[in-house]
Amino acid sequence: LGIFADQTYELQSIYLQGERQSRSESFADDSESKQGVIEKIELAELDLAGGRSELAIKGRAGYTLFIKLFNPVYHDDGKAVIVTPEEVGLVSMKDEVVDSVLMALPILSFWLGTCFVFANTYNQRYGGNFFDALLGK
């Protein structure tokens, strides 16, 4: 694909692509036939949450969402890579922040608990208050 993990890419475009069904008259037998035409619809923003997206608004249920990603370090030829968000594991910024907080809270709790235990042990042995123990006085 030309996409590398944990690297920054510029999002150049977001679009839906799919087959538009249009009716055209056949001159041979006077019957209607469906002729599929590939249609590309540019989108203004990327909604990974799946809320009220432009996909549902425009009534394009059979279309696939594509994004165009570019990094000058990895794409020397100047061509961006076209992929679906699922192919590259694209997640929203909100999900990244939530994952980071959920990872940091247990670690923070451990170190605060360790600090509290040492401060209490210091107070029991040498007297003083919590801040004296914390600052090493």
N, CA, C and O atoms as CSV, one atom per row, in Angstrom:
chain,resi,resn,atom,element,x,y,z
A,1,LEU,N,N,0.802,-1.210,0.000
A,1,LEU,CA,C,0.000,0.000,0.000
A,1,LEU,C,C,0.845,1.275,0.000
A,1,LEU,O,O,0.388,2.310,-0.484
A,2,GLY,N,N,2.059,1.218,0.530
A,2,GLY,CA,C,2.869,2.423,0.635
A,2,GLY,C,C,2.548,3.237,1.872
A,2,GLY,O,O,2.894,4.416,1.947
A,3,ILE,N,N,1.891,2.624,2.842
A,3,ILE,CA,C,1.549,3.274,4.103
A,3,ILE,C,C,2.334,2.585,5.213
A,3,ILE,O,O,2.345,1.357,5.308
A,4,PHE,N,N,2.987,3.383,6.047
A,4,PHE,CA,C,3.797,2.847,7.132
A,4,PHE,C,C,3.170,3.221,8.469
A,4,PHE,O,O,2.631,4.316,8.627
A,5,ALA,N,N,3.246,2.306,9.425
A,5,ALA,CA,C,2.625,2.508,10.740
A,5,ALA,C,C,3.309,3.643,11.495
A,5,ALA,O,O,4.509,3.875,11.349
A,6,ASP,N,N,2.531,4.333,12.293
A,6,ASP,CA,C,3.008,5.388,13.192
A,6,ASP,C,C,3.704,6.528,12.460
A,6,ASP,O,O,4.655,7.104,12.988
A,7,GLN,N,N,3.259,6.859,11.282
A,7,GLN,CA,C,3.805,7.977,10.527
A,7,GLN,C,C,2.693,8.986,10.256
A,7,GLN,O,O,1.513,8.638,10.271
A,8,THR,N,N,3.073,10.221,10.013
A,8,THR,CA,C,2.112,11.278,9.735
A,8,THR,C,C,1.884,11.389,8.238
A,8,THR,O,O,2.830,11.399,7.451
A,9,TYR,N,N,0.622,11.472,7.856
A,9,TYR,CA,C,0.259,11.620,6.455
A,9,TYR,C,C,-0.688,12.789,6.298
A,9,TYR,O,O,-1.503,13.066,7.178
A,10,GLU,N,N,-0.579,13.473,5.174
A,10,GLU,CA,C,-1.481,14.567,4.856
A,10,GLU,C,C,-2.724,13.986,4.192
A,10,GLU,O,O,-2.624,13.230,3.225
A,11,LEU,N,N,-3.883,14.339,4.710
A,11,LEU,CA,C,-5.144,13.915,4.121
A,11,LEU,C,C,-5.488,14.891,3.003
A,11,LEU,O,O,-5.884,16.029,3.257
A,12,GLN,N,N,-5.332,14.433,1.761
A,12,GLN,CA,C,-5.524,15.328,0.626
A,12,GLN,C,C,-6.966,15.403,0.150
A,12,GLN,O,O,-7.427,16.471,-0.253
A,13,SER,N,N,-7.681,14.290,0.188
A,13,SER,CA,C,-9.075,14.334,-0.229
A,13,SER,C,C,-9.854,13.175,0.376
A,13,SER,O,O,-9.295,12.146,0.755
A,14,ILE,N,N,-11.157,13.379,0.449
A,14,ILE,CA,C,-12.090,12.382,0.961
A,14,ILE,C,C,-13.218,12.304,-0.061
A,14,ILE,O,O,-13.782,13.327,-0.450
A,15,TYR,N,N,-13.538,11.112,-0.485
A,15,TYR,CA,C,-14.620,11.005,-1.456
A,15,TYR,C,C,-15.305,9.649,-1.392
A,15,TYR,O,O,-14.755,8.663,-0.902
A,16,LEU,N,N,-16.526,9.643,-1.906
A,16,LEU,CA,C,-17.302,8.419,-2.067
A,16,LEU,C,C,-17.214,8.006,-3.523
A,16,LEU,O,O,-17.231,8.848,-4.420
A,17,GLN,N,N,-17.120,6.721,-3.748
A,17,GLN,CA,C,-17.087,6.235,-5.121
A,17,GLN,C,C,-17.988,5.019,-5.228
A,17,GLN,O,O,-17.953,4.119,-4.390
A,18,GLY,N,N,-18.782,5.014,-6.261
A,18,GLY,CA,C,-19.687,3.897,-6.463
A,18,GLY,C,C,-20.344,3.969,-7.809
A,18,GLY,O,O,-20.106,4.888,-8.593
A,19,GLU,N,N,-21.174,2.989,-8.066
A,19,GLU,CA,C,-21.847,2.902,-9.357
A,19,GLU,C,C,-23.202,3.586,-9.273
A,19,GLU,O,O,-24.061,3.210,-8.475
A,20,ARG,N,N,-23.371,4.586,-10.102
A,20,ARG,CA,C,-24.650,5.289,-10.176
A,20,ARG,C,C,-25.517,4.566,-11.195
A,20,ARG,O,O,-25.081,4.278,-12.310
A,21,GLN,N,N,-26.716,4.286,-10.807
A,21,GLN,CA,C,-27.644,3.614,-11.711
A,21,GLN,C,C,-28.443,4.678,-12.452
A,21,GLN,O,O,-29.188,5.444,-11.840
A,22,SER,N,N,-28.285,4.722,-13.754
A,22,SER,CA,C,-29.062,5.658,-14.565
A,22,SER,C,C,-29.788,4.878,-15.637
A,22,SER,O,O,-29.305,3.849,-16.110
A,23,ARG,N,N,-30.933,5.366,-16.009
A,23,ARG,CA,C,-31.730,4.677,-17.018
A,23,ARG,C,C,-31.481,5.335,-18.376
A,23,ARG,O,O,-31.496,6.559,-18.509
A,24,SER,N,N,-31.263,4.521,-19.335
A,24,SER,CA,C,-31.126,5.028,-20.699
A,24,SER,C,C,-31.925,4.141,-21.625
A,24,SER,O,O,-32.093,2.950,-21.365
A,25,GLU,N,N,-32.404,4.703,-22.675
A,25,GLU,CA,C,-33.220,3.938,-23.602
A,25,GLU,C,C,-32.334,3.208,-24.590
A,25,GLU,O,O,-31.355,3.751,-25.102
A,26,SER,N,N,-32.692,2.003,-24.836
A,26,SER,CA,C,-31.977,1.206,-25.812
A,26,SER,C,C,-32.636,1.417,-27.162
A,26,SER,O,O,-33.854,1.295,-27.293
A,27,PHE,N,N,-31.843,1.730,-28.152
A,27,PHE,CA,C,-32.407,1.984,-29.472
A,27,PHE,C,C,-32.761,0.685,-30.194
A,27,PHE,O,O,-33.558,0.700,-31.132
A,28,ALA,N,N,-32.186,-0.426,-29.773
A,28,ALA,CA,C,-32.393,-1.683,-30.490
A,28,ALA,C,C,-33.758,-2.282,-30.229
A,28,ALA,O,O,-34.419,-2.718,-31.172
A,29,ASP,N,N,-34.213,-2.321,-28.967
A,29,ASP,CA,C,-35.443,-3.038,-28.680
A,29,ASP,C,C,-36.464,-2.203,-27.887
A,29,ASP,O,O,-37.417,-2.770,-27.354
A,30,ASP,N,N,-36.297,-0.911,-27.796
A,30,ASP,CA,C,-37.223,-0.009,-27.113
A,30,ASP,C,C,-37.501,-0.386,-25.659
A,30,ASP,O,O,-38.560,-0.040,-25.136
A,31,SER,N,N,-36.597,-1.073,-25.004
A,31,SER,CA,C,-36.756,-1.390,-23.582
A,31,SER,C,C,-35.767,-0.568,-22.780
A,31,SER,O,O,-34.754,-0.101,-23.299
A,32,GLU,N,N,-36.084,-0.400,-21.497
A,32,GLU,CA,C,-35.179,0.361,-20.635
A,32,GLU,C,C,-34.130,-0.572,-20.050
A,32,GLU,O,O,-34.453,-1.676,-19.614
A,33,SER,N,N,-32.890,-0.139,-20.039
A,33,SER,CA,C,-31.815,-0.918,-19.429
A,33,SER,C,C,-31.051,-0.023,-18.475
A,33,SER,O,O,-31.009,1.197,-18.635
A,34,LYS,N,N,-30.454,-0.647,-17.487
A,34,LYS,CA,C,-29.668,0.123,-16.524
A,34,LYS,C,C,-28.220,0.150,-16.982
A,34,LYS,O,O,-27.644,-0.878,-17.339
A,35,GLN,N,N,-27.656,1.316,-16.967
A,35,GLN,CA,C,-26.261,1.478,-17.342
A,35,GLN,C,C,-25.516,2.060,-16.149
A,35,GLN,O,O,-25.814,3.177,-15.727
A,36,GLY,N,N,-24.549,1.324,-15.593
A,36,GLY,CA,C,-23.816,1.790,-14.430
A,36,GLY,C,C,-22.691,2.724,-14.826
A,36,GLY,O,O,-21.907,2.435,-15.730
A,37,VAL,N,N,-22.628,3.837,-14.140
A,37,VAL,CA,C,-21.572,4.815,-14.355
A,37,VAL,C,C,-20.871,5.031,-13.023
A,37,VAL,O,O,-21.533,5.257,-12.009
A,38,ILE,N,N,-19.549,4.967,-13.005
A,38,ILE,CA,C,-18.800,5.195,-11.777
A,38,ILE,C,C,-18.845,6.684,-11.448
A,38,ILE,O,O,-18.479,7.530,-12.264
A,39,GLU,N,N,-19.300,6.978,-10.241
A,39,GLU,CA,C,-19.447,8.354,-9.789
A,39,GLU,C,C,-18.537,8.605,-8.596
A,39,GLU,O,O,-18.412,7.752,-7.717
A,40,LYS,N,N,-17.909,9.759,-8.562
A,40,LYS,CA,C,-17.012,10.153,-7.479
A,40,LYS,C,C,-17.575,11.425,-6.846
A,40,LYS,O,O,-17.732,12.444,-7.518
A,41,ILE,N,N,-17.880,11.355,-5.529
A,41,ILE,CA,C,-18.463,12.490,-4.817
A,41,ILE,C,C,-17.475,12.964,-3.756
A,41,ILE,O,O,-17.171,12.230,-2.816
A,42,GLU,N,N,-16.978,14.181,-3.906
A,42,GLU,CA,C,-16.049,14.763,-2.939
A,42,GLU,C,C,-16.797,15.115,-1.660
A,42,GLU,O,O,-17.914,15.629,-1.707
A,43,LEU,N,N,-16.169,14.834,-0.510
A,43,LEU,CA,C,-16.741,15.166,0.791
A,43,LEU,C,C,-15.884,16.222,1.477
A,43,LEU,O,O,-14.674,16.292,1.258
A,44,ALA,N,N,-16.520,17.038,2.305
A,44,ALA,CA,C,-15.811,18.117,2.996
A,44,ALA,C,C,-15.072,17.631,4.234
A,44,ALA,O,O,-14.019,18.166,4.582
A,45,GLU,N,N,-15.622,16.615,4.902
A,45,GLU,CA,C,-14.993,16.142,6.134
A,45,GLU,C,C,-15.163,14.642,6.263
A,45,GLU,O,O,-16.007,14.034,5.604
A,46,LEU,N,N,-14.345,14.057,7.125
A,46,LEU,CA,C,-14.355,12.619,7.348
A,46,LEU,C,C,-15.015,12.339,8.682
A,46,LEU,O,O,-14.554,12.817,9.718
A,47,ASP,N,N,-16.093,11.566,8.665
A,47,ASP,CA,C,-16.819,11.213,9.892
A,47,ASP,C,C,-16.581,9.742,10.172
A,47,ASP,O,O,-17.222,8.880,9.571
A,48,LEU,N,N,-15.654,9.447,11.090
A,48,LEU,CA,C,-15.347,8.056,11.426
A,48,LEU,C,C,-16.322,7.482,12.438
A,48,LEU,O,O,-16.397,6.264,12.600
A,49,ALA,N,N,-17.068,8.338,13.118
A,49,ALA,CA,C,-17.985,7.878,14.147
A,49,ALA,C,C,-19.213,7.195,13.552
A,49,ALA,O,O,-19.893,6.431,14.239
A,50,GLY,N,N,-19.495,7.461,12.302
A,50,GLY,CA,C,-20.644,6.832,11.664
A,50,GLY,C,C,-21.962,7.477,12.042
A,50,GLY,O,O,-23.021,6.858,11.935
A,51,GLY,N,N,-21.895,8.705,12.477
A,51,GLY,CA,C,-23.116,9.430,12.830
A,51,GLY,C,C,-23.875,9.828,11.579
A,51,GLY,O,O,-23.910,9.079,10.603
A,52,ARG,N,N,-24.466,10.975,11.605
A,52,ARG,CA,C,-25.241,11.462,10.455
A,52,ARG,C,C,-24.261,11.972,9.406
A,52,ARG,O,O,-23.992,13.171,9.326
A,53,SER,N,N,-23.744,11.078,8.624
A,53,SER,CA,C,-22.720,11.419,7.647
A,53,SER,C,C,-23.352,11.891,6.347
A,53,SER,O,O,-24.557,11.761,6.132
A,54,GLU,N,N,-22.503,12.442,5.487
A,54,GLU,CA,C,-22.963,12.868,4.177
A,54,GLU,C,C,-23.406,11.680,3.349
A,54,GLU,O,O,-24.213,11.827,2.431
A,55,LEU,N,N,-22.884,10.497,3.664
A,55,LEU,CA,C,-23.263,9.278,2.953
A,55,LEU,C,C,-24.762,9.031,3.094
A,55,LEU,O,O,-25.432,8.724,2.108
A,56,ALA,N,N,-25.287,9.158,4.290
A,56,ALA,CA,C,-26.707,8.945,4.520
A,56,ALA,C,C,-27.535,10.105,3.986
A,56,ALA,O,O,-28.648,9.907,3.498
A,57,ILE,N,N,-26.997,11.306,4.078
A,57,ILE,CA,C,-27.728,12.486,3.638
A,57,ILE,C,C,-27.950,12.452,2.125
A,57,ILE,O,O,-29.045,12.748,1.648
A,58,LYS,N,N,-26.911,12.090,1.377
A,58,LYS,CA,C,-27.013,12.096,-0.073
A,58,LYS,C,C,-27.687,10.842,-0.617
A,58,LYS,O,O,-27.946,10.757,-1.817
A,59,GLY,N,N,-27.973,9.874,0.239
A,59,GLY,CA,C,-28.645,8.670,-0.200
A,59,GLY,C,C,-27.763,7.767,-1.040
A,59,GLY,O,O,-28.247,7.131,-1.976
A,60,ARG,N,N,-26.512,7.701,-0.733
A,60,ARG,CA,C,-25.552,6.907,-1.497
A,60,ARG,C,C,-25.145,5.674,-0.706
A,60,ARG,O,O,-23.982,5.542,-0.326
A,61,ALA,N,N,-26.069,4.785,-0.456
A,61,ALA,CA,C,-25.812,3.633,0.403
A,61,ALA,C,C,-24.848,2.628,-0.204
A,61,ALA,O,O,-24.160,1.934,0.545
A,62,GLY,N,N,-24.764,2.516,-1.517
A,62,GLY,CA,C,-23.896,1.523,-2.135
A,62,GLY,C,C,-22.503,2.025,-2.448
A,62,GLY,O,O,-21.754,1.350,-3.154
A,63,TYR,N,N,-22.138,3.174,-1.949
A,63,TYR,CA,C,-20.857,3.778,-2.270
A,63,TYR,C,C,-19.800,3.431,-1.227
A,63,TYR,O,O,-20.123,3.142,-0.075
A,64,THR,N,N,-18.546,3.462,-1.637
A,64,THR,CA,C,-17.417,3.176,-0.743
A,64,THR,C,C,-16.666,4.465,-0.454
A,64,THR,O,O,-16.454,5.287,-1.345
A,65,LEU,N,N,-16.264,4.635,0.806
A,65,LEU,CA,C,-15.521,5.811,1.233
A,65,LEU,C,C,-14.036,5.592,0.987
A,65,LEU,O,O,-13.481,4.578,1.410
A,66,PHE,N,N,-13.383,6.538,0.303
A,66,PHE,CA,C,-11.947,6.490,0.043
A,66,PHE,C,C,-11.296,7.759,0.562
A,66,PHE,O,O,-11.914,8.823,0.583
A,67,ILE,N,N,-10.027,7.638,0.988
A,67,ILE,CA,C,-9.225,8.801,1.380
A,67,ILE,C,C,-7.918,8.764,0.617
A,67,ILE,O,O,-7.414,7.698,0.266
A,68,LYS,N,N,-7.377,9.945,0.367
A,68,LYS,CA,C,-6.110,10.059,-0.336
A,68,LYS,C,C,-5.070,10.602,0.647
A,68,LYS,O,O,-5.197,11.727,1.130
A,69,LEU,N,N,-4.030,9.790,0.945
A,69,LEU,CA,C,-3.002,10.140,1.931
A,69,LEU,C,C,-1.666,10.359,1.240
A,69,LEU,O,O,-1.318,9.661,0.288
A,70,PHE,N,N,-0.911,11.357,1.745
A,70,PHE,CA,C,0.378,11.684,1.137
A,70,PHE,C,C,1.407,12.014,2.209
A,70,PHE,O,O,1.105,12.702,3.184
A,71,ASN,N,N,2.619,11.518,2.021
A,71,ASN,CA,C,3.774,11.863,2.845
A,71,ASN,C,C,4.955,12.034,1.902
A,71,ASN,O,O,5.304,11.090,1.193
A,72,PRO,N,N,5.584,13.212,1.870
A,72,PRO,CA,C,6.674,13.443,0.917
A,72,PRO,C,C,7.890,12.542,1.146
A,72,PRO,O,O,8.668,12.318,0.218
A,73,VAL,N,N,8.065,12.028,2.348
A,73,VAL,CA,C,9.206,11.152,2.635
A,73,VAL,C,C,9.042,9.801,1.952
A,73,VAL,O,O,10.002,9.253,1.411
A,74,TYR,N,N,7.827,9.267,1.977
A,74,TYR,CA,C,7.581,7.927,1.457
A,74,TYR,C,C,7.026,7.906,0.038
A,74,TYR,O,O,7.014,6.857,-0.607
A,75,HIS,N,N,6.572,9.038,-0.448
A,75,HIS,CA,C,6.001,9.099,-1.791
A,75,HIS,C,C,6.832,10.062,-2.644
A,75,HIS,O,O,6.439,11.204,-2.882
A,76,ASP,N,N,7.980,9.575,-3.092
A,76,ASP,CA,C,8.904,10.402,-3.871
A,76,ASP,C,C,8.338,10.811,-5.226
A,76,ASP,O,O,8.693,11.861,-5.762
A,77,ASP,N,N,7.467,9.988,-5.769
A,77,ASP,CA,C,6.912,10.273,-7.090
A,77,ASP,C,C,5.826,11.337,-7.063
A,77,ASP,O,O,5.338,11.735,-8.120
A,78,GLY,N,N,5.439,11.806,-5.893
A,78,GLY,CA,C,4.434,12.854,-5.765
A,78,GLY,C,C,3.012,12.355,-5.812
A,78,GLY,O,O,2.081,13.157,-5.749
A,79,LYS,N,N,2.811,11.045,-5.921
A,79,LYS,CA,C,1.475,10.481,-5.985
A,79,LYS,C,C,1.022,10.046,-4.590
A,79,LYS,O,O,1.768,9.404,-3.851
A,80,ALA,N,N,-0.183,10.398,-4.258
A,80,ALA,CA,C,-0.756,10.004,-2.973
A,80,ALA,C,C,-1.307,8.579,-3.067
A,80,ALA,O,O,-1.557,8.065,-4.157
A,81,VAL,N,N,-1.487,7.963,-1.917
A,81,VAL,CA,C,-2.034,6.614,-1.842
A,81,VAL,C,C,-3.527,6.720,-1.580
A,81,VAL,O,O,-3.957,7.477,-0.710
A,82,ILE,N,N,-4.314,5.968,-2.327
A,82,ILE,CA,C,-5.768,5.969,-2.166
A,82,ILE,C,C,-6.167,4.670,-1.476
A,82,ILE,O,O,-5.930,3.577,-1.989
A,83,VAL,N,N,-6.782,4.814,-0.291
A,83,VAL,CA,C,-7.169,3.661,0.527
A,83,VAL,C,C,-8.512,3.948,1.203
A,83,VAL,O,O,-8.996,5.080,1.199
A,84,THR,N,N,-9.098,2.903,1.780
A,84,THR,CA,C,-10.275,3.097,2.629
A,84,THR,C,C,-9.777,3.287,4.064
A,84,THR,O,O,-8.696,2.802,4.397
A,85,PRO,N,N,-10.529,3.974,4.916
A,85,PRO,CA,C,-10.100,4.145,6.307
A,85,PRO,C,C,-9.892,2.823,7.031
A,85,PRO,O,O,-9.040,2.731,7.914
A,86,GLU,N,N,-10.653,1.807,6.673
A,86,GLU,CA,C,-10.524,0.502,7.320
A,86,GLU,C,C,-9.203,-0.179,6.962
A,86,GLU,O,O,-8.625,-0.876,7.795
A,87,GLU,N,N,-8.725,0.012,5.743
A,87,GLU,CA,C,-7.477,-0.621,5.303
A,87,GLU,C,C,-6.273,-0.157,6.108
A,87,GLU,O,O,-5.373,-0.946,6.397
A,88,VAL,N,N,-6.254,1.110,6.466
A,88,VAL,CA,C,-5.096,1.665,7.172
A,88,VAL,C,C,-5.319,1.763,8.679
A,88,VAL,O,O,-4.430,2.203,9.408
A,89,GLY,N,N,-6.493,1.357,9.150
A,89,GLY,CA,C,-6.762,1.399,10.590
A,89,GLY,C,C,-6.904,2.809,11.114
A,89,GLY,O,O,-6.466,3.105,12.226
A,90,LEU,N,N,-7.504,3.673,10.338
A,90,LEU,CA,C,-7.684,5.066,10.726
A,90,LEU,C,C,-8.693,5.168,11.859
A,90,LEU,O,O,-9.788,4.612,11.771
A,91,VAL,N,N,-8.328,5.880,12.926
A,91,VAL,CA,C,-9.220,6.093,14.062
A,91,VAL,C,C,-9.344,7.586,14.320
A,91,VAL,O,O,-8.484,8.367,13.911
A,92,SER,N,N,-10.405,7.978,14.993
A,92,SER,CA,C,-10.630,9.397,15.258
A,92,SER,C,C,-9.716,9.895,16.372
A,92,SER,O,O,-9.189,9.107,17.156
A,93,MET,N,N,-9.539,11.198,16.429
A,93,MET,CA,C,-8.716,11.818,17.467
A,93,MET,C,C,-9.327,11.573,18.842
A,93,MET,O,O,-8.602,11.385,19.819
A,94,LYS,N,N,-10.643,11.575,18.923
A,94,LYS,CA,C,-11.336,11.316,20.189
A,94,LYS,C,C,-10.973,9.932,20.717
A,94,LYS,O,O,-10.691,9.775,21.905
A,95,ASP,N,N,-10.979,8.924,19.839
A,95,ASP,CA,C,-10.622,7.568,20.256
A,95,ASP,C,C,-9.171,7.484,20.721
A,95,ASP,O,O,-8.864,6.770,21.676
A,96,GLU,N,N,-8.281,8.208,20.052
A,96,GLU,CA,C,-6.871,8.227,20.455
A,96,GLU,C,C,-6.702,8.831,21.842
A,96,GLU,O,O,-5.948,8.302,22.659
A,97,VAL,N,N,-7.399,9.938,22.117
A,97,VAL,CA,C,-7.297,10.598,23.419
A,97,VAL,C,C,-7.866,9.704,24.519
A,97,VAL,O,O,-7.279,9.590,25.596
A,98,VAL,N,N,-8.999,9.075,24.250
A,98,VAL,CA,C,-9.603,8.182,25.244
A,98,VAL,C,C,-8.669,7.012,25.542
A,98,VAL,O,O,-8.488,6.652,26.705
A,99,ASP,N,N,-8.077,6.415,24.514
A,99,ASP,CA,C,-7.136,5.315,24.722
A,99,ASP,C,C,-5.919,5.762,25.529
A,99,ASP,O,O,-5.440,5.025,26.390
A,100,SER,N,N,-5.421,6.962,25.255
A,100,SER,CA,C,-4.260,7.474,25.987
A,100,SER,C,C,-4.584,7.699,27.458
A,100,SER,O,O,-3.789,7.360,28.334
A,101,VAL,N,N,-5.749,8.269,27.725
A,101,VAL,CA,C,-6.143,8.510,29.112
A,101,VAL,C,C,-6.338,7.185,29.846
A,101,VAL,O,O,-5.919,7.043,30.995
A,102,LEU,N,N,-6.965,6.227,29.194
A,102,LEU,CA,C,-7.175,4.925,29.829
A,102,LEU,C,C,-5.853,4.207,30.085
A,102,LEU,O,O,-5.751,3.415,31.022
A,103,MET,N,N,-4.855,4.474,29.272
A,103,MET,CA,C,-3.540,3.877,29.490
A,103,MET,C,C,-2.797,4.628,30.606
A,103,MET,O,O,-2.086,4.005,31.395
A,104,ALA,N,N,-2.951,5.941,30.678
A,104,ALA,CA,C,-2.197,6.744,31.630
A,104,ALA,C,C,-2.756,6.680,33.054
A,104,ALA,O,O,-1.987,6.768,34.011
A,105,LEU,N,N,-4.047,6.531,33.214
A,105,LEU,CA,C,-4.633,6.541,34.556
A,105,LEU,C,C,-4.107,5.438,35.473
A,105,LEU,O,O,-3.778,5.744,36.619
A,106,PRO,N,N,-4.008,4.190,35.052
A,106,PRO,CA,C,-3.448,3.185,35.961
A,106,PRO,C,C,-1.989,3.460,36.327
A,106,PRO,O,O,-1.581,3.225,37.464
A,107,ILE,N,N,-1.219,3.946,35.387
A,107,ILE,CA,C,0.190,4.252,35.663
A,107,ILE,C,C,0.292,5.417,36.637
A,107,ILE,O,O,1.090,5.379,37.573
A,108,LEU,N,N,-0.510,6.446,36.421
A,108,LEU,CA,C,-0.534,7.593,37.330
A,108,LEU,C,C,-0.981,7.158,38.721
A,108,LEU,O,O,-0.408,7.588,39.722
A,109,SER,N,N,-1.993,6.316,38.785
A,109,SER,CA,C,-2.480,5.821,40.088
A,109,SER,C,C,-1.391,5.051,40.825
A,109,SER,O,O,-1.236,5.204,42.036
A,110,PHE,N,N,-0.640,4.228,40.109
A,110,PHE,CA,C,0.441,3.462,40.731
A,110,PHE,C,C,1.483,4.391,41.346
A,110,PHE,O,O,1.870,4.206,42.500
A,111,TRP,N,N,1.942,5.388,40.588
A,111,TRP,CA,C,2.993,6.264,41.095
A,111,TRP,C,C,2.491,7.179,42.210
A,111,TRP,O,O,3.235,7.463,43.149
A,112,LEU,N,N,1.262,7.639,42.126
A,112,LEU,CA,C,0.715,8.438,43.226
A,112,LEU,C,C,0.553,7.592,44.489
A,112,LEU,O,O,0.819,8.066,45.594
A,113,GLY,N,N,0.122,6.353,44.328
A,113,GLY,CA,C,0.014,5.449,45.473
A,113,GLY,C,C,1.364,5.164,46.094
A,113,GLY,O,O,1.491,5.142,47.318
A,114,THR,N,N,2.381,4.945,45.264
A,114,THR,CA,C,3.742,4.699,45.765
A,114,THR,C,C,4.264,5.912,46.524
A,114,THR,O,O,4.876,5.775,47.584
A,115,CYS,N,N,4.019,7.102,45.976
A,115,CYS,CA,C,4.444,8.344,46.627
A,115,CYS,C,C,3.742,8.502,47.976
A,115,CYS,O,O,4.372,8.886,48.962
A,116,PHE,N,N,2.462,8.212,48.023
A,116,PHE,CA,C,1.697,8.324,49.265
A,116,PHE,C,C,2.192,7.338,50.326
A,116,PHE,O,O,2.287,7.691,51.501
A,117,VAL,N,N,2.506,6.106,49.918
A,117,VAL,CA,C,3.012,5.101,50.862
A,117,VAL,C,C,4.354,5.544,51.440
A,117,VAL,O,O,4.561,5.449,52.650
A,118,PHE,N,N,5.263,6.022,50.603
A,118,PHE,CA,C,6.561,6.481,51.094
A,118,PHE,C,C,6.410,7.685,52.017
A,118,PHE,O,O,7.093,7.776,53.037
A,119,ALA,N,N,5.512,8.614,51.662
A,119,ALA,CA,C,5.301,9.796,52.511
A,119,ALA,C,C,4.718,9.392,53.860
A,119,ALA,O,O,5.134,9.932,54.886
A,120,ASN,N,N,3.785,8.476,53.891
A,120,ASN,CA,C,3.215,8.003,55.163
A,120,ASN,C,C,4.251,7.277,56.007
A,120,ASN,O,O,4.299,7.461,57.224
A,121,THR,N,N,5.078,6.458,55.375
A,121,THR,CA,C,6.141,5.755,56.102
A,121,THR,C,C,7.118,6.755,56.711
A,121,THR,O,O,7.554,6.574,57.848
A,122,TYR,N,N,7.465,7.797,55.980
A,122,TYR,CA,C,8.358,8.839,56.474
A,122,TYR,C,C,7.727,9.552,57.671
A,122,TYR,O,O,8.396,9.796,58.675
A,123,ASN,N,N,6.443,9.883,57.562
A,123,ASN,CA,C,5.748,10.573,58.668
A,123,ASN,C,C,5.706,9.714,59.927
A,123,ASN,O,O,5.883,10.231,61.030
A,124,GLN,N,N,5.479,8.433,59.781
A,124,GLN,CA,C,5.416,7.542,60.937
A,124,GLN,C,C,6.773,7.413,61.611
A,124,GLN,O,O,6.829,7.336,62.839
A,125,ARG,N,N,7.841,7.389,60.878
A,125,ARG,CA,C,9.175,7.218,61.454
A,125,ARG,C,C,9.745,8.506,62.034
A,125,ARG,O,O,10.297,8.515,63.134
A,126,TYR,N,N,9.599,9.617,61.261
A,126,TYR,CA,C,10.315,10.845,61.636
A,126,TYR,C,C,9.393,12.003,62.022
A,126,TYR,O,O,9.884,13.061,62.415
A,127,GLY,N,N,8.076,11.833,61.924
A,127,GLY,CA,C,7.153,12.922,62.250
A,127,GLY,C,C,7.072,13.920,61.102
A,127,GLY,O,O,7.637,13.706,60.029
A,128,GLY,N,N,6.378,14.984,61.343
A,128,GLY,CA,C,6.219,16.002,60.297
A,128,GLY,C,C,4.910,15.809,59.547
A,128,GLY,O,O,4.051,15.018,59.934
A,129,ASN,N,N,4.794,16.548,58.479
A,129,ASN,CA,C,3.569,16.426,57.691
A,129,ASN,C,C,3.859,15.822,56.311
A,129,ASN,O,O,5.002,15.508,55.979
A,130,PHE,N,N,2.813,15.672,55.539
A,130,PHE,CA,C,2.906,15.006,54.236
A,130,PHE,C,C,3.855,15.746,53.292
A,130,PHE,O,O,4.647,15.115,52.592
A,131,PHE,N,N,3.782,17.079,53.267
A,131,PHE,CA,C,4.609,17.853,52.339
A,131,PHE,C,C,6.081,17.826,52.734
A,131,PHE,O,O,6.949,17.870,51.862
A,132,ASP,N,N,6.382,17.755,54.039
A,132,ASP,CA,C,7.786,17.600,54.464
A,132,ASP,C,C,8.345,16.278,53.944
A,132,ASP,O,O,9.470,16.220,53.447
A,133,ALA,N,N,7.560,15.240,54.062
A,133,ALA,CA,C,7.996,13.940,53.574
A,133,ALA,C,C,8.123,13.948,52.061
A,133,ALA,O,O,9.049,13.354,51.510
A,134,LEU,N,N,7.209,14.608,51.396
A,134,LEU,CA,C,7.207,14.647,49.933
A,134,LEU,C,C,8.407,15.420,49.410
A,134,LEU,O,O,9.007,15.031,48.408
A,135,LEU,N,N,8.761,16.502,50.074
A,135,LEU,CA,C,9.878,17.326,49.617
A,135,LEU,C,C,11.215,16.902,50.234
A,135,LEU,O,O,12.253,17.482,49.916
A,136,GLY,N,N,11.196,15.902,51.106
A,136,GLY,CA,C,12.436,15.401,51.684
A,136,GLY,C,C,13.029,16.268,52.771
A,136,GLY,O,O,14.250,16.272,52.924
A,137,LYS,N,N,12.234,17.011,53.541
A,137,LYS,CA,C,12.749,17.866,54.610
A,137,LYS,C,C,12.784,17.139,55.911
A,137,LYS,O,O,13.190,17.707,56.924
